[in-house]
Amino acid sequence: MLNVSLIIRTFNEEKNIEECILSCINNNINEIIIVDGYSTDCTKKIVENLIVLYSNIKFIQTTKGLVNQKMLVLKNLLHTMIILQ
């Protein structure tokens, strides 16, 4: 079986993030990394609640921009198969 890391960039996605993460979990994604641009809604709290339940979720907050956010995450991946959203 292929080990897959999924990177999801967010900013104020409280309406969508839980469903998105649960869909990834239901599809057996091995590692889910949420890169948040310091959301001002409840995105962070929703992700933190899911982290308690699922050990394969990681959460990073940064405002460094798209390219820098991707590079930051790529340096810390566990798996070689990567999906960038």
Buried (B, 14 or more C-beta within 10 A) or exposed (E): EEEBBBBBBBEBBBEEBBEBBEEBBEEEBBBBBBBBBEBEBBBBEBBEEBBEEEEBBBBEBEEEEEEEBBEBBEEEBEEEEBEBE
